[in-house]
């Protein structure tokens, strides 16, 4: 059972997001999660299957959340492999590649 669920921190690492974003997606219903009892109100556990769907790009709408349709970043890593980040809504690139493109554009002038 422990292998079937990921912590918020593990999910954030796998999706290249912050833990705050993962928690927000859980609260908005974009990511399904279960709360386990514990100190301070408990902790969230996210099904590995839900994370794998996001990573493979097979995101199924889960409500009225505007973040339901996600796109993969079209940038590449230094080694030439595709970026695993999720593109910012309305863009083809993740935040990292947007900043990189902006700094290159500013250097051009």
C-alpha atoms as one frame of an Amber mdcrd trajectory, in Angstrom:
protein
   0.000   0.000   0.000   2.867   2.385   0.731   3.987   2.126  -2.909   0.531
   3.047  -4.206   0.556   6.546  -2.700   3.020   9.436  -2.756   3.513  12.248
  -0.258   3.023  15.852  -1.331   6.801  16.310  -1.429   7.350  13.192  -3.583
   4.556  14.272  -5.931   6.036  17.768  -6.258   9.456  16.316  -7.134   8.031
  13.957  -9.756   5.949  16.715 -11.402   8.622  19.445 -11.093   6.254  21.596
  -9.042   6.323  23.200  -5.634   4.611  21.540  -2.687   2.331  24.577  -2.502
   1.116  23.966  -6.071   0.476  20.287  -5.341  -1.565  21.209  -2.262  -3.500
  23.802  -4.268  -4.255  21.237  -6.993  -5.504  18.828  -4.307  -7.686  21.545
  -2.759  -9.077  22.510  -6.188  -9.836  18.886  -7.024  -7.350  18.654  -9.884
  -5.386  15.907  -8.125  -7.206  13.231  -6.205  -5.802  12.656  -2.733  -6.603
  11.073   0.604  -5.977  12.665   3.974  -4.421  10.389   6.567  -4.759  11.187
  10.284  -1.862  12.818  12.053  -0.644  15.838  13.941  -1.861  19.199  12.742
  -4.809  17.783  10.815  -3.050  15.002   8.943  -1.196  14.672   5.673  -2.222
  14.229   2.061  -1.367  11.120   0.047  -1.693  11.239  -3.725  -2.307   8.035
  -5.715   0.712   7.121  -7.843  -1.683   6.418 -10.730  -2.884  10.060 -10.751
   0.710  11.314 -10.895   1.588   8.853 -13.677  -1.387  10.113 -15.717  -0.107
  13.666 -15.417   3.412  12.623 -16.403   2.206  10.714 -19.445   0.020  13.613
 -20.558  -3.235  11.655 -20.169  -5.041  14.179 -18.018  -8.756  13.641 -17.670
 -10.954  16.602 -16.716 -11.898  16.374 -13.057 -14.267  19.281 -12.649 -14.362
  22.984 -13.328 -10.715  23.653 -12.555  -9.150  25.767 -15.337  -5.907  23.836
 -14.876  -7.527  20.627 -16.165  -5.821  20.787 -19.551  -2.076  20.601 -19.053
   0.636  20.728 -21.671   4.229  19.565 -21.393   6.963  22.177 -21.696   8.470
  22.239 -25.189  11.906  23.265 -23.911  14.911  20.983 -23.704  17.410  20.275
 -20.950  21.128  20.944 -21.292  21.605  17.321 -22.322  19.087  17.792 -25.156
  16.291  15.748 -23.581  12.722  17.104 -23.463  11.858  19.097 -20.356   9.574
  17.219 -17.939   7.980  20.405 -16.595   4.382  21.418 -17.124   3.885  24.469
 -19.331   2.418  27.616 -17.849  -1.179  28.068 -18.954  -1.273  29.961 -22.252
   2.379  29.198 -23.018   4.462  26.454 -24.579   7.084  26.584 -21.827   7.488
  26.002 -18.082   8.487  28.890 -15.799  12.182  28.015 -16.041  12.240  28.121
 -19.846  10.099  31.285 -19.915  12.659  33.073 -17.691  15.496  31.754 -19.828
  13.865  32.986 -23.044  13.125  36.390 -21.488  16.734  36.878 -20.356  18.039
  35.882 -23.797  15.602  38.294 -25.433  16.692  41.161 -23.152  20.376  40.448
 -23.886  19.631  40.729 -27.581  18.774  44.436 -27.316
